[in-house]
């Protein structure tokens, strides 16, 4: 018995599988979807629910970096609530993460919560007193305080 499958048969099988498992999208929805920005929603805060209480965890820089990268993606897409959630998650995995605190402060600022942005920058200075970026953070704090007035 010969069980060889030719390339054209493989192609036909692939096309059949795509047609079988795909769903039709009406043309009117495609045009509307193309104009709207894509929002990624996979967190409680992005859906309007409060985030879970902070957990005490063993430091894990890899998980922190992963959440930081996802937070940066949300930030670039202007989904600041989801970015805040991811930056908080990154900080829970590595408490003294300067990039996560910086991103969190930027997200709070863009979201209009200037007081929390200031608190976040003050916290990163406190946790990393010898950082070369502290002077820039202090300058940002001064600028944010001007916005509060």
N, CA, C and O atoms as CSV, one atom per row, in Angstrom:
chain,resi,resn,atom,element,x,y,z
A,1,UNK,N,N,0.842,-1.167,0.000
A,1,UNK,CA,C,0.000,0.000,0.000
A,1,UNK,C,C,0.895,1.240,0.000
A,1,UNK,O,O,1.806,1.337,0.822
A,2,UNK,N,N,0.655,2.178,-0.897
A,2,UNK,CA,C,1.468,3.374,-1.052
A,2,UNK,C,C,0.780,4.540,-0.323
A,2,UNK,O,O,-0.321,4.945,-0.697
A,3,UNK,N,N,1.444,5.084,0.734
A,3,UNK,CA,C,0.867,6.161,1.530
A,3,UNK,C,C,1.518,7.508,1.249
A,3,UNK,O,O,1.387,8.424,2.062
A,4,UNK,N,N,2.192,7.655,0.166
A,4,UNK,CA,C,2.826,8.930,-0.166
A,4,UNK,C,C,1.764,9.956,-0.557
A,4,UNK,O,O,0.786,9.642,-1.236
A,5,UNK,N,N,1.987,11.192,-0.107
A,5,UNK,CA,C,1.082,12.275,-0.423
A,5,UNK,C,C,1.857,13.294,-1.250
A,5,UNK,O,O,2.945,13.723,-0.866
A,6,UNK,N,N,1.297,13.669,-2.365
A,6,UNK,CA,C,1.976,14.631,-3.232
A,6,UNK,C,C,1.814,16.041,-2.672
A,6,UNK,O,O,0.992,16.288,-1.790
A,7,UNK,N,N,2.607,16.945,-3.198
A,7,UNK,CA,C,2.546,18.334,-2.746
A,7,UNK,C,C,1.176,18.934,-3.014
A,7,UNK,O,O,0.647,19.661,-2.173
A,8,UNK,N,N,0.603,18.648,-4.149
A,8,UNK,CA,C,-0.718,19.204,-4.453
A,8,UNK,C,C,-1.786,18.642,-3.516
A,8,UNK,O,O,-2.748,19.334,-3.184
A,9,UNK,N,N,-1.620,17.389,-3.089
A,9,UNK,CA,C,-2.572,16.816,-2.137
A,9,UNK,C,C,-2.410,17.484,-0.768
A,9,UNK,O,O,-3.401,17.757,-0.090
A,10,UNK,N,N,-1.159,17.749,-0.360
A,10,UNK,CA,C,-0.913,18.435,0.916
A,10,UNK,C,C,-1.536,19.819,0.877
A,10,UNK,O,O,-2.159,20.250,1.847
A,11,UNK,N,N,-1.370,20.513,-0.231
A,11,UNK,CA,C,-1.939,21.841,-0.381
A,11,UNK,C,C,-3.466,21.788,-0.277
A,11,UNK,O,O,-4.080,22.631,0.378
A,12,UNK,N,N,-4.065,20.802,-0.921
A,12,UNK,CA,C,-5.523,20.650,-0.874
A,12,UNK,C,C,-6.000,20.371,0.546
A,12,UNK,O,O,-7.038,20.879,0.972
A,13,UNK,N,N,-5.241,19.565,1.271
A,13,UNK,CA,C,-5.593,19.259,2.663
A,13,UNK,C,C,-5.519,20.520,3.513
A,13,UNK,O,O,-6.398,20.766,4.338
A,14,UNK,N,N,-4.461,21.328,3.315
A,14,UNK,CA,C,-4.309,22.580,4.071
A,14,UNK,C,C,-5.446,23.544,3.778
A,14,UNK,O,O,-6.000,24.151,4.695
A,15,UNK,N,N,-5.792,23.688,2.525
A,15,UNK,CA,C,-6.894,24.580,2.149
A,15,UNK,C,C,-8.199,24.100,2.768
A,15,UNK,O,O,-8.981,24.909,3.269
A,16,UNK,N,N,-8.438,22.813,2.740
A,16,UNK,CA,C,-9.659,22.247,3.326
A,16,UNK,C,C,-9.695,22.506,4.827
A,16,UNK,O,O,-10.748,22.836,5.373
A,17,UNK,N,N,-8.562,22.361,5.495
A,17,UNK,CA,C,-8.512,22.600,6.937
A,17,UNK,C,C,-8.780,24.063,7.254
A,17,UNK,O,O,-9.507,24.369,8.200
A,18,UNK,N,N,-8.206,24.964,6.480
A,18,UNK,CA,C,-8.434,26.390,6.709
A,18,UNK,C,C,-9.905,26.722,6.507
A,18,UNK,O,O,-10.496,27.445,7.309
A,19,UNK,N,N,-10.487,26.209,5.460
A,19,UNK,CA,C,-11.902,26.474,5.203
A,19,UNK,C,C,-12.797,25.857,6.265
A,19,UNK,O,O,-13.822,26.433,6.628
A,20,UNK,N,N,-12.420,24.705,6.757
A,20,UNK,CA,C,-13.219,24.014,7.758
A,20,UNK,C,C,-13.202,24.753,9.094
A,20,UNK,O,O,-14.231,24.871,9.759
A,21,UNK,N,N,-12.025,25.248,9.480
A,21,UNK,CA,C,-11.892,25.842,10.811
A,21,UNK,C,C,-11.981,27.355,10.836
A,21,UNK,O,O,-11.923,27.940,11.917
A,22,UNK,N,N,-12.116,28.003,9.721
A,22,UNK,CA,C,-12.240,29.457,9.715
A,22,UNK,C,C,-13.707,29.843,9.704
A,22,UNK,O,O,-14.573,29.089,9.259
A,23,UNK,N,N,-13.955,31.035,10.204
A,23,UNK,CA,C,-15.321,31.537,10.194
A,23,UNK,C,C,-15.395,32.715,9.246
A,23,UNK,O,O,-14.434,33.466,9.085
A,24,UNK,N,N,-16.524,32.860,8.637
A,24,UNK,CA,C,-16.717,33.957,7.698
A,24,UNK,C,C,-16.895,35.255,8.462
A,24,UNK,O,O,-17.604,35.298,9.467
A,25,UNK,N,N,-16.254,36.310,7.990
A,25,UNK,CA,C,-16.385,37.631,8.576
A,25,UNK,C,C,-17.097,38.509,7.561
A,25,UNK,O,O,-16.618,38.658,6.436
A,26,UNK,N,N,-18.213,39.084,7.927
A,26,UNK,CA,C,-18.910,39.948,6.981
A,26,UNK,C,C,-18.019,41.099,6.540
A,26,UNK,O,O,-17.235,41.623,7.332
A,27,UNK,N,N,-18.137,41.490,5.284
A,27,UNK,CA,C,-17.287,42.538,4.716
A,27,UNK,C,C,-17.435,43.854,5.455
A,27,UNK,O,O,-16.457,44.590,5.580
A,28,UNK,N,N,-18.623,44.178,5.949
A,28,UNK,CA,C,-18.821,45.449,6.636
A,28,UNK,C,C,-18.020,45.516,7.931
A,28,UNK,O,O,-17.523,46.587,8.280
A,29,UNK,N,N,-17.878,44.405,8.658
A,29,UNK,CA,C,-17.109,44.404,9.896
A,29,UNK,C,C,-15.619,44.512,9.637
A,29,UNK,O,O,-14.895,45.092,10.447
A,30,UNK,N,N,-15.149,43.972,8.539
A,30,UNK,CA,C,-13.727,44.029,8.224
A,30,UNK,C,C,-13.297,45.470,8.036
A,30,UNK,O,O,-12.250,45.870,8.546
A,31,UNK,N,N,-14.071,46.250,7.325
A,31,UNK,CA,C,-13.724,47.645,7.080
A,31,UNK,C,C,-13.726,48.443,8.376
A,31,UNK,O,O,-12.860,49.296,8.570
A,32,UNK,N,N,-14.669,48.188,9.258
A,32,UNK,CA,C,-14.722,48.908,10.521
A,32,UNK,C,C,-13.566,48.513,11.425
A,32,UNK,O,O,-12.990,49.371,12.094
A,33,UNK,N,N,-13.220,47.254,11.459
A,33,UNK,CA,C,-12.146,46.773,12.310
A,33,UNK,C,C,-10.807,47.348,11.866
A,33,UNK,O,O,-9.952,47.642,12.702
A,34,UNK,N,N,-10.620,47.509,10.582
A,34,UNK,CA,C,-9.352,48.003,10.074
A,34,UNK,C,C,-9.092,49.436,10.522
A,34,UNK,O,O,-7.933,49.830,10.648
A,35,UNK,N,N,-10.128,50.219,10.765
A,35,UNK,CA,C,-9.953,51.611,11.161
A,35,UNK,C,C,-9.750,51.799,12.657
A,35,UNK,O,O,-9.196,52.815,13.078
A,36,UNK,N,N,-10.183,50.851,13.460
A,36,UNK,CA,C,-10.092,50.990,14.900
A,36,UNK,C,C,-8.730,50.527,15.395
A,36,UNK,O,O,-8.169,49.579,14.846
A,37,UNK,N,N,-8.181,51.185,16.432
A,37,UNK,CA,C,-6.934,50.686,17.009
A,37,UNK,C,C,-7.187,49.374,17.743
A,37,UNK,O,O,-8.266,49.152,18.293
A,38,UNK,N,N,-6.199,48.530,17.740
A,38,UNK,CA,C,-6.318,47.238,18.396
A,38,UNK,C,C,-6.024,47.419,19.877
A,38,UNK,O,O,-4.987,47.970,20.247
A,39,UNK,N,N,-6.932,46.959,20.719
A,39,UNK,CA,C,-6.742,47.007,22.153
A,39,UNK,C,C,-6.575,45.590,22.675
A,39,UNK,O,O,-7.360,44.701,22.347
A,40,UNK,N,N,-5.567,45.391,23.471
A,40,UNK,CA,C,-5.336,44.092,24.067
A,40,UNK,C,C,-5.922,44.129,25.465
A,40,UNK,O,O,-5.549,44.969,26.284
A,41,UNK,N,N,-6.835,43.221,25.732
A,41,UNK,CA,C,-7.453,43.190,27.053
A,41,UNK,C,C,-7.305,41.779,27.610
A,41,UNK,O,O,-7.968,40.843,27.161
A,42,UNK,N,N,-6.423,41.646,28.598
A,42,UNK,CA,C,-6.301,40.352,29.248
A,42,UNK,C,C,-6.076,40.512,30.739
A,42,UNK,O,O,-5.686,39.566,31.423
A,43,UNK,N,N,-6.321,41.704,31.236
A,43,UNK,CA,C,-6.110,41.933,32.649
A,43,UNK,C,C,-7.380,42.451,33.297
A,43,UNK,O,O,-8.247,43.016,32.631
A,44,UNK,N,N,-7.479,42.255,34.583
A,44,UNK,CA,C,-8.651,42.726,35.315
A,44,UNK,C,C,-8.798,44.238,35.229
A,44,UNK,O,O,-9.900,44.746,35.023
A,45,UNK,N,N,-7.704,44.950,35.385
A,45,UNK,CA,C,-7.782,46.404,35.414
A,45,UNK,C,C,-8.227,46.958,34.068
A,45,UNK,O,O,-8.917,47.977,34.022
A,46,UNK,N,N,-7.846,46.304,32.967
A,46,UNK,CA,C,-8.250,46.756,31.643
A,46,UNK,C,C,-9.749,46.557,31.436
A,46,UNK,O,O,-10.360,47.244,30.617
A,47,UNK,N,N,-10.330,45.637,32.159
A,47,UNK,CA,C,-11.762,45.377,32.049
A,47,UNK,C,C,-12.564,46.134,33.106
A,47,UNK,O,O,-13.765,45.909,33.254
A,48,UNK,N,N,-11.900,47.031,33.842
A,48,UNK,CA,C,-12.603,47.858,34.805
A,48,UNK,C,C,-12.710,47.269,36.189
A,48,UNK,O,O,-13.366,47.846,37.057
A,49,UNK,N,N,-12.078,46.126,36.416
A,49,UNK,CA,C,-12.096,45.535,37.757
A,49,UNK,C,C,-10.794,45.893,38.461
A,49,UNK,O,O,-9.770,46.141,37.824
A,50,UNK,N,N,-10.856,45.914,39.766
A,50,UNK,CA,C,-9.663,46.213,40.556
A,50,UNK,C,C,-8.647,45.075,40.436
A,50,UNK,O,O,-9.037,43.911,40.348
A,51,UNK,N,N,-7.354,45.397,40.431
A,51,UNK,CA,C,-6.348,44.339,40.367
A,51,UNK,C,C,-6.302,43.542,41.666
A,51,UNK,O,O,-6.723,44.014,42.722
A,52,UNK,N,N,-5.788,42.340,41.563
A,52,UNK,CA,C,-5.640,41.492,42.746
A,52,UNK,C,C,-4.643,42.132,43.699
A,52,UNK,O,O,-3.774,42.883,43.255
A,53,UNK,N,N,-4.742,41.858,44.997
A,53,UNK,CA,C,-3.782,42.424,45.938
A,53,UNK,C,C,-2.363,41.950,45.594
A,53,UNK,O,O,-2.161,40.862,45.054
A,54,UNK,N,N,-1.400,42.801,45.924
A,54,UNK,CA,C,-0.016,42.477,45.602
A,54,UNK,C,C,0.438,41.233,46.359
A,54,UNK,O,O,0.121,41.051,47.535
A,55,UNK,N,N,1.174,40.395,45.671
A,55,UNK,CA,C,1.690,39.173,46.263
A,55,UNK,C,C,3.157,39.350,46.605
A,55,UNK,O,O,3.883,40.066,45.915
A,56,UNK,N,N,3.592,38.694,47.677
A,56,UNK,CA,C,5.007,38.675,48.008
A,56,UNK,C,C,5.595,37.465,47.308
A,56,UNK,O,O,5.169,36.335,47.549
A,57,UNK,N,N,6.566,37.694,46.449
A,57,UNK,CA,C,7.128,36.624,45.637
A,57,UNK,C,C,8.634,36.610,45.751
A,57,UNK,O,O,9.265,37.600,46.122
A,58,UNK,N,N,9.190,35.462,45.423
A,58,UNK,CA,C,10.638,35.386,45.302
A,58,UNK,C,C,11.031,36.129,44.032
A,58,UNK,O,O,10.327,36.037,43.027
A,59,UNK,N,N,12.140,36.862,44.058
A,59,UNK,CA,C,12.553,37.610,42.866
A,59,UNK,C,C,12.744,36.692,41.656
A,59,UNK,O,O,13.328,35.614,41.767
A,60,UNK,N,N,12.253,37.127,40.529
A,60,UNK,CA,C,12.398,36.383,39.281
A,60,UNK,C,C,12.556,37.403,38.155
A,60,UNK,O,O,11.565,37.855,37.580
A,61,UNK,N,N,13.813,37.769,37.837
A,61,UNK,CA,C,14.052,38.792,36.813
A,61,UNK,C,C,13.474,38.437,35.447
A,61,UNK,O,O,13.070,39.331,34.704
A,62,UNK,N,N,13.428,37.164,35.103
A,62,UNK,CA,C,12.890,36.766,33.796
A,62,UNK,C,C,11.391,37.082,33.711
A,62,UNK,O,O,10.921,37.616,32.706
A,63,UNK,N,N,10.659,36.752,34.756
A,63,UNK,CA,C,9.221,37.054,34.766
A,63,UNK,C,C,8.987,38.565,34.806
A,63,UNK,O,O,8.046,39.073,34.196
A,64,UNK,N,N,9.846,39.269,35.524
A,64,UNK,CA,C,9.739,40.716,35.575
A,64,UNK,C,C,9.928,41.309,34.185
A,64,UNK,O,O,9.157,42.170,33.762
A,65,UNK,N,N,10.941,40.854,33.486
A,65,UNK,CA,C,11.223,41.351,32.129
A,65,UNK,C,C,10.069,41.031,31.183
A,65,UNK,O,O,9.690,41.859,30.354
A,66,UNK,N,N,9.516,39.835,31.310
A,66,UNK,CA,C,8.384,39.438,30.472
A,66,UNK,C,C,7.198,40.383,30.663
A,66,UNK,O,O,6.602,40.844,29.689
A,67,UNK,N,N,6.860,40.670,31.921
A,67,UNK,CA,C,5.751,41.579,32.202
A,67,UNK,C,C,6.082,43.008,31.797
A,67,UNK,O,O,5.202,43.750,31.361
A,68,UNK,N,N,7.340,43.396,31.938
A,68,UNK,CA,C,7.767,44.718,31.505
A,68,UNK,C,C,7.580,44.875,29.998
A,68,UNK,O,O,7.073,45.896,29.534
A,69,UNK,N,N,7.986,43.874,29.245
A,69,UNK,CA,C,7.832,43.924,27.787
A,69,UNK,C,C,6.366,44.001,27.374
A,69,UNK,O,O,6.015,44.748,26.460
A,70,UNK,N,N,5.516,43.233,28.043
A,70,UNK,CA,C,4.084,43.276,27.734
A,70,UNK,C,C,3.508,44.644,28.108
A,70,UNK,O,O,2.695,45.208,27.377
A,71,UNK,N,N,3.944,45.166,29.259
A,71,UNK,CA,C,3.512,46.500,29.666
A,71,UNK,C,C,3.920,47.562,28.659
A,71,UNK,O,O,3.151,48.479,28.372
A,72,UNK,N,N,5.135,47.442,28.120
A,72,UNK,CA,C,5.591,48.394,27.108
A,72,UNK,C,C,4.737,48.311,25.844
A,72,UNK,O,O,4.464,49.324,25.202
A,73,UNK,N,N,4.321,47.094,25.496
A,73,UNK,CA,C,3.442,46.923,24.336
A,73,UNK,C,C,2.105,47.615,24.576
A,73,UNK,O,O,1.612,48.337,23.709
A,74,UNK,N,N,1.520,47.396,25.748
A,74,UNK,CA,C,0.275,48.070,26.082
A,74,UNK,C,C,0.452,49.594,26.050
A,74,UNK,O,O,-0.409,50.317,25.550
A,75,UNK,N,N,1.575,50.065,26.590
A,75,UNK,CA,C,1.833,51.501,26.635
A,75,UNK,C,C,1.883,52.084,25.221
A,75,UNK,O,O,1.283,53.124,24.948
A,76,UNK,N,N,2.604,51.406,24.329
A,76,UNK,CA,C,2.695,51.880,22.941
A,76,UNK,C,C,1.331,51.905,22.264
A,76,UNK,O,O,1.090,52.732,21.384
A,77,UNK,N,N,0.443,51.009,22.666
A,77,UNK,CA,C,-0.911,50.962,22.085
A,77,UNK,C,C,-1.887,51.861,22.833
A,77,UNK,O,O,-3.088,51.852,22.561
A,78,UNK,N,N,-1.365,52.632,23.768
A,78,UNK,CA,C,-2.142,53.604,24.551
A,78,UNK,C,C,-3.200,52.957,25.442
A,78,UNK,O,O,-4.211,53.583,25.759
A,79,UNK,N,N,-2.973,51.721,25.841
A,79,UNK,CA,C,-3.851,51.026,26.789
A,79,UNK,C,C,-3.162,51.137,28.154
A,79,UNK,O,O,-2.564,50.180,28.646
A,80,UNK,N,N,-3.263,52.326,28.750
A,80,UNK,CA,C,-2.486,52.629,29.942
A,80,UNK,C,C,-2.921,51.829,31.169
A,80,UNK,O,O,-2.084,51.494,32.007
A,81,UNK,N,N,-4.200,51.521,31.288
A,81,UNK,CA,C,-4.649,50.716,32.427
A,81,UNK,C,C,-3.998,49.330,32.402
A,81,UNK,O,O,-3.523,48.846,33.430
A,82,UNK,N,N,-3.976,48.701,31.240
A,82,UNK,CA,C,-3.354,47.386,31.127
A,82,UNK,C,C,-1.848,47.483,31.329
A,82,UNK,O,O,-1.245,46.591,31.926
A,83,UNK,N,N,-1.233,48.556,30.838
A,83,UNK,CA,C,0.206,48.747,31.024
A,83,UNK,C,C,0.525,48.880,32.515
A,83,UNK,O,O,1.491,48.293,33.003
A,84,UNK,N,N,-0.284,49.647,33.225
A,84,UNK,CA,C,-0.078,49.820,34.674
A,84,UNK,C,C,-0.122,48.473,35.370
A,84,UNK,O,O,0.721,48.177,36.216
A,85,UNK,N,N,-1.097,47.661,35.018
A,85,UNK,CA,C,-1.227,46.338,35.632
A,85,UNK,C,C,0.027,45.493,35.387
A,85,UNK,O,O,0.526,44.835,36.301
A,86,UNK,N,N,0.527,45.515,34.159
A,86,UNK,CA,C,1.712,44.727,33.840
A,86,UNK,C,C,2.973,45.265,34.511
A,86,UNK,O,O,3.825,44.488,34.942
A,87,UNK,N,N,3.095,46.584,34.603
A,87,UNK,CA,C,4.259,47.151,35.295
A,87,UNK,C,C,4.231,46.791,36.780
A,87,UNK,O,O,5.269,46.491,37.371
A,88,UNK,N,N,3.047,46.824,37.377
A,88,UNK,CA,C,2.920,46.420,38.792
A,88,UNK,C,C,3.314,44.954,38.943
A,88,UNK,O,O,3.990,44.584,39.903
A,89,UNK,N,N,2.892,44.124,37.996
A,89,UNK,CA,C,3.256,42.698,38.017
A,89,UNK,C,C,4.774,42.540,37.889
A,89,UNK,O,O,5.372,41.718,38.583
A,90,UNK,N,N,5.391,43.317,37.013
A,90,UNK,CA,C,6.848,43.248,36.848
A,90,UNK,C,C,7.551,43.637,38.141
A,90,UNK,O,O,8.539,43.012,38.528
A,91,UNK,N,N,7.045,44.663,38.805
A,91,UNK,CA,C,7.644,45.104,40.073
A,91,UNK,C,C,7.449,44.048,41.152
A,91,UNK,O,O,8.304,43.903,42.026
A,92,UNK,N,N,6.350,43.312,41.113
A,92,UNK,CA,C,6.133,42.263,42.114
A,92,UNK,C,C,7.155,41.133,41.962
A,92,UNK,O,O,7.451,40.434,42.931
A,93,UNK,N,N,7.692,40.952,40.762
A,93,UNK,CA,C,8.712,39.926,40.538
A,93,UNK,C,C,10.119,40.450,40.798
A,93,UNK,O,O,11.024,39.664,41.077
A,94,UNK,N,N,10.319,41.757,40.712
A,94,UNK,CA,C,11.637,42.346,40.966
A,94,UNK,C,C,11.406,43.760,41.499
A,94,UNK,O,O,11.200,44.698,40.730
A,95,UNK,N,N,11.444,43.896,42.821
A,95,UNK,CA,C,11.046,45.134,43.487
A,95,UNK,C,C,11.849,46.362,43.099
A,95,UNK,O,O,11.310,47.469,43.087
A,96,UNK,N,N,13.114,46.193,42.783
A,96,UNK,CA,C,13.949,47.358,42.501
A,96,UNK,C,C,14.160,47.586,41.004
A,96,UNK,O,O,15.143,48.212,40.609
A,97,UNK,N,N,13.250,47.085,40.172
A,97,UNK,CA,C,13.357,47.228,38.717
A,97,UNK,C,C,13.146,48.683,38.309
A,97,UNK,O,O,12.033,49.203,38.387
A,98,UNK,N,N,14.200,49.322,37.882
A,98,UNK,CA,C,14.124,50.717,37.465
A,98,UNK,C,C,13.253,50.867,36.213
A,98,UNK,O,O,12.401,51.755,36.186
A,99,UNK,N,N,13.429,50.038,35.173
A,99,UNK,CA,C,12.573,50.205,33.985
A,99,UNK,C,C,11.088,50.009,34.282
A,99,UNK,O,O,10.251,50.703,33.707
A,100,UNK,N,N,10.749,49.070,35.174
A,100,UNK,CA,C,9.338,48.841,35.499
A,100,UNK,C,C,8.751,50.036,36.242
A,100,UNK,O,O,7.628,50.453,35.959
A,101,UNK,N,N,9.504,50.589,37.191
A,101,UNK,CA,C,9.033,51.772,37.912
A,101,UNK,C,C,8.909,52.970,36.963
A,101,UNK,O,O,7.948,53.735,37.047
A,102,UNK,N,N,9.865,53.122,36.081
A,102,UNK,CA,C,9.836,54.216,35.120
A,102,UNK,C,C,8.607,54.091,34.212
A,102,UNK,O,O,7.895,55.069,33.981
A,103,UNK,N,N,8.369,52.884,33.702
A,103,UNK,CA,C,7.204,52.656,32.855
A,103,UNK,C,C,5.903,52.899,33.607
A,103,UNK,O,O,4.962,53.482,33.067
A,104,UNK,N,N,5.857,52.447,34.858
A,104,UNK,CA,C,4.663,52.644,35.679
A,104,UNK,C,C,4.388,54.133,35.879
A,104,UNK,O,O,3.242,54.575,35.786
A,105,UNK,N,N,5.431,54.897,36.151
A,105,UNK,CA,C,5.262,56.346,36.338
A,105,UNK,C,C,4.772,57.003,35.046
A,105,UNK,O,O,3.889,57.860,35.082
A,106,UNK,N,N,5.343,56.606,33.906
A,106,UNK,CA,C,4.909,57.164,32.620
A,106,UNK,C,C,3.440,56.820,32.347
A,106,UNK,O,O,2.677,57.665,31.878
A,107,UNK,N,N,3.050,55.572,32.645
A,107,UNK,CA,C,1.669,55.147,32.411
A,107,UNK,C,C,0.705,55.903,33.323
A,107,UNK,O,O,-0.362,56.333,32.883
A,108,UNK,N,N,1.080,56.066,34.597
A,108,UNK,CA,C,0.228,56.842,35.502
A,108,UNK,C,C,0.084,58.278,34.990
A,108,UNK,O,O,-1.010,58.843,35.005
A,109,UNK,N,N,1.192,58.857,34.539
A,109,UNK,CA,C,1.156,60.232,34.041
A,109,UNK,C,C,0.228,60.343,32.820
A,109,UNK,O,O,-0.608,61.244,32.751
A,110,UNK,N,N,0.379,59.436,31.876
A,110,UNK,CA,C,-0.460,59.465,30.671
A,110,UNK,C,C,-1.927,59.192,30.994
A,110,UNK,O,O,-2.824,59.649,30.286
A,111,UNK,N,N,-2.156,58.446,32.065
A,111,UNK,CA,C,-3.518,58.115,32.473
A,111,UNK,C,C,-4.138,59.249,33.299
A,111,UNK,O,O,-5.311,59.185,33.665
A,112,UNK,N,N,-3.341,60.288,33.590
A,112,UNK,CA,C,-3.848,61.447,34.323
A,112,UNK,C,C,-3.708,61.369,35.823
A,112,UNK,O,O,-4.219,62.238,36.529
A,113,UNK,N,N,-3.028,60.351,36.335
A,113,UNK,CA,C,-2.858,60.198,37.780
A,113,UNK,C,C,-1.451,60.682,38.162
A,113,UNK,O,O,-0.549,59.880,38.404
A,114,UNK,N,N,-1.291,61.992,38.210
A,114,UNK,CA,C,0.012,62.613,38.448
A,114,UNK,C,C,0.543,62.271,39.839
A,114,UNK,O,O,1.742,62.043,40.000
A,115,UNK,N,N,-0.330,62.231,40.843
A,115,UNK,CA,C,0.112,61.942,42.214
A,115,UNK,C,C,0.748,60.549,42.304
A,115,UNK,O,O,1.775,60.377,42.961
A,116,UNK,N,N,0.142,59.561,41.648
A,116,UNK,CA,C,0.714,58.211,41.675
A,116,UNK,C,C,2.015,58.150,40.879
A,116,UNK,O,O,2.917,57.388,41.225
A,117,UNK,N,N,2.118,58.944,39.820
A,117,UNK,CA,C,3.359,58.998,39.048
A,117,UNK,C,C,4.490,59.528,39.936
A,117,UNK,O,O,5.598,58.992,39.918
A,118,UNK,N,N,4.210,60.566,40.702
A,118,UNK,CA,C,5.205,61.129,41.611
A,118,UNK,C,C,5.585,60.106,42.668
A,118,UNK,O,O,6.770,59.926,42.946
A,119,UNK,N,N,4.607,59.430,43.266
A,119,UNK,CA,C,4.886,58.412,44.288
A,119,UNK,C,C,5.763,57.301,43.724
A,119,UNK,O,O,6.668,56.815,44.402
A,120,UNK,N,N,5.497,56.902,42.494
A,120,UNK,CA,C,6.263,55.827,41.868
A,120,UNK,C,C,7.708,56.251,41.654
A,120,UNK,O,O,8.629,55.478,41.919
A,121,UNK,N,N,7.911,57.478,41.174
A,121,UNK,CA,C,9.273,57.966,40.959
A,121,UNK,C,C,10.025,58.128,42.280
A,121,UNK,O,O,11.220,57.843,42.354
A,122,UNK,N,N,9.331,58.581,43.314
A,122,UNK,CA,C,9.961,58.688,44.627
A,122,UNK,C,C,10.339,57.307,45.153
A,122,UNK,O,O,11.381,57.147,45.789
A,123,UNK,N,N,9.493,56.308,44.890
A,123,UNK,CA,C,9.780,54.940,45.342
A,123,UNK,C,C,10.997,54.373,44.638
A,123,UNK,O,O,11.814,53.703,45.270
A,124,UNK,N,N,11.140,54.627,43.333
A,124,UNK,CA,C,12.289,54.089,42.609
A,124,UNK,C,C,13.580,54.755,43.079
A,124,UNK,O,O,14.625,54.106,43.131
A,125,UNK,N,N,13.521,56.033,43.420
A,125,UNK,CA,C,14.710,56.705,43.954
A,125,UNK,C,C,15.081,56.118,45.304
A,125,UNK,O,O,16.257,55.906,45.598
A,126,UNK,N,N,14.061,55.855,46.130
A,126,UNK,CA,C,14.301,55.288,47.460
A,126,UNK,C,C,14.881,53.871,47.377
A,126,UNK,O,O,15.768,53.512,48.152
A,127,UNK,N,N,14.372,53.068,46.429
A,127,UNK,CA,C,14.837,51.682,46.308
A,127,UNK,C,C,16.184,51.569,45.616
A,127,UNK,O,O,16.885,50.572,45.791
A,128,UNK,N,N,16.558,52.570,44.836
A,128,UNK,CA,C,17.823,52.554,44.092
A,128,UNK,C,C,18.551,53.874,44.310
A,128,UNK,O,O,18.663,54.676,43.383
A,129,UNK,N,N,19.051,54.112,45.534
A,129,UNK,CA,C,19.643,55.420,45.838
A,129,UNK,C,C,20.917,55.729,45.042
A,129,UNK,O,O,21.279,56.896,44.896
A,130,UNK,N,N,21.591,54.715,44.534
A,130,UNK,CA,C,22.846,54.944,43.816
A,130,UNK,C,C,22.679,54.943,42.303
A,130,UNK,O,O,23.676,54.940,41.581
A,131,UNK,N,N,21.460,54.944,41.809
A,131,UNK,CA,C,21.215,54.871,40.369
A,131,UNK,C,C,21.641,56.170,39.679
A,131,UNK,O,O,21.471,57.263,40.219
A,132,UNK,N,N,22.187,56.027,38.499
A,132,UNK,CA,C,22.582,57.198,37.712
A,132,UNK,C,C,21.367,57.922,37.138
A,132,UNK,O,O,21.489,59.058,36.681
A,133,UNK,N,N,20.220,57.294,37.154
A,133,UNK,CA,C,19.006,57.884,36.595
A,133,UNK,C,C,18.228,58.724,37.607
A,133,UNK,O,O,17.227,59.346,37.250
A,134,UNK,N,N,18.675,58.750,38.866
A,134,UNK,CA,C,17.929,59.459,39.905
A,134,UNK,C,C,17.804,60.953,39.634
A,134,UNK,O,O,16.775,61.554,39.941
A,135,UNK,N,N,18.833,61.551,39.067
A,135,UNK,CA,C,18.781,62.980,38.772
A,135,UNK,C,C,17.651,63.271,37.767
A,135,UNK,O,O,16.915,64.246,37.915
A,136,UNK,N,N,17.531,62.421,36.760
A,136,UNK,CA,C,16.445,62.577,35.787
A,136,UNK,C,C,15.080,62.357,36.416
A,136,UNK,O,O,14.117,63.053,36.095
A,137,UNK,N,N,15.005,61.370,37.328
A,137,UNK,CA,C,13.743,61.123,38.024
A,137,UNK,C,C,13.349,62.327,38.883
A,137,UNK,O,O,12.179,62.706,38.926
A,138,UNK,N,N,14.326,62.924,39.565
A,138,UNK,CA,C,14.035,64.093,40.399
A,138,UNK,C,C,13.553,65.258,39.546
A,138,UNK,O,O,12.671,66.012,39.957
A,139,UNK,N,N,14.124,65.403,38.376
A,139,UNK,CA,C,13.680,66.447,37.446
A,139,UNK,C,C,12.242,66.192,36.999
A,139,UNK,O,O,11.436,67.119,36.929
A,140,UNK,N,N,11.926,64.940,36.700
A,140,UNK,CA,C,10.552,64.598,36.309
A,140,UNK,C,C,9.569,64.848,37.446
A,140,UNK,O,O,8.453,65.315,37.216
A,141,UNK,N,N,9.987,64.536,38.681
A,141,UNK,CA,C,9.130,64.790,39.840
A,141,UNK,C,C,8.829,66.280,39.941
A,141,UNK,O,O,7.685,66.665,40.181
A,142,UNK,N,N,9.841,67.116,39.762
A,142,UNK,CA,C,9.644,68.569,39.827
A,142,UNK,C,C,8.663,69.027,38.739
A,142,UNK,O,O,7.792,69.858,38.999
A,143,UNK,N,N,8.802,68.494,37.535
A,143,UNK,CA,C,7.893,68.863,36.441
A,143,UNK,C,C,6.470,68.390,36.711
A,143,UNK,O,O,5.506,69.093,36.405
A,144,UNK,N,N,6.342,67.186,37.289
A,144,UNK,CA,C,5.003,66.662,37.599
A,144,UNK,C,C,4.344,67.486,38.701
A,144,UNK,O,O,3.134,67.709,38.668
A,145,UNK,N,N,5.128,67.937,39.674
A,145,UNK,CA,C,4.565,68.761,40.755
A,145,UNK,C,C,4.048,70.082,40.209
A,145,UNK,O,O,3.064,70.623,40.714
A,146,UNK,N,N,4.708,70.604,39.179
A,146,UNK,CA,C,4.218,71.831,38.532
A,146,UNK,C,C,2.865,71.596,37.879
A,146,UNK,O,O,2.006,72.477,37.875
A,147,UNK,N,N,2.678,70.381,37.317
A,147,UNK,CA,C,1.397,70.064,36.687
A,147,UNK,C,C,0.265,69.968,37.699
A,147,UNK,O,O,-0.889,70.254,37.381
A,148,UNK,N,N,0.603,69.562,38.926
A,148,UNK,CA,C,-0.425,69.418,39.970
A,148,UNK,C,C,-0.990,70.774,40.408
A,148,UNK,O,O,-2.128,70.851,40.871
A,149,UNK,N,N,-0.214,71.820,40.265
A,149,UNK,CA,C,-0.654,73.138,40.742
A,149,UNK,C,C,-1.688,73.741,39.896
A,149,UNK,O,O,-2.149,74.847,40.178
